[in-house]
Amino acid sequence: MNVSFNGFNENSLTFIASIGVKSGEVVKVSAAGTVSAADEGDIICGVCTDVRDGYATVQLTGFATVPYSGTAPSAGFATLIADGEGGVAADEDGASYLVLDVDTTAGTVGIIL
């Protein structure tokens, strides 16, 4: 039996997408009803799952797999911030996320938002 965390408590909202927002990357709220790509050091609000016609669907809760940079976070609770490249990085000034999966080969981390 394989373990799967997909679908757990997933909730998404639709926002206006600023230029540069890409599916699969972490985002931040940049204005009322608007998200933009998260800059290095930003606290993220979620993960963009789709961009179409100037709008972005953003997953705000649940399990998500995102790229990471720097040292791989460990399983368990970790403080993460945006790395400015669409993913996250471990940083003591970040927000706390539950890390369930780390794939050092793919450079991804599975977190509960």
Secondary structure, 3 states (H helix, E strand, C coil): CCCCCCCCCCEEEEEEECCCCCCCCEEEEEECCEEEECCCCCCCCEEEEEEECCEEEEEEECEEEEEECCCCCCCEEEEEEECCCCCEEECCCCEEEEEEEEECCCCEEEEEC
